């Protein structure tokens, strides 16, 4: 049975290159130099993190098991990933610890339990200056972006929107601009009857 894999397509050039061949590969992220793709791979009994050349070839494990989202920092010096909490009684169905390691030797530089109000299903992003991890908090139907400083301490609210949900966001490389995919969810209830 074929797996769910990661492919590379060159814009305006056509031709797709298959980069991975795992059972279920997901959440790809390119290194800042464009040479590597980091990703998560789900096997029947665990999830682990890998990297593969942008040209394809044999993937290399990052030796991080039970880890999910993975994202190199803007300079490439650090890597963020999320993982399950190790304490007994933790919810094993969702990642709930954020970890930052050195790209060169995988030394752990920072770890924090994910705040309970982070919006599930939204990727965490790097602050442009690598000072923290940015994430979406949705309260009473309104989303805003918060930052968890890598120096520790409480999160800091970055935006103060009064309406709408954030579905995606990204910083410009110089940190001067924030792009958002935002809007509202609409749903309708329709009453149907079967009259004869």
Secondary structure, 3 states (H helix, E strand, C coil): CCCECCEEECCCCCCEEECCCCCEEEEEEECCCCCEEEEEEECCCCEEEEEEECCCCCCEEEEEECEEEEEECCCCCEEEEEECCCCCCCCCCCCCEEEEEECCCCCEEEEEECCCCECCCCCCEECCCCCEEEEEEEECCEEEEEEEECCCCCCEECCCCCCCEEEEEEECCCCCCEEEEEECCCCCCCCCCCCC
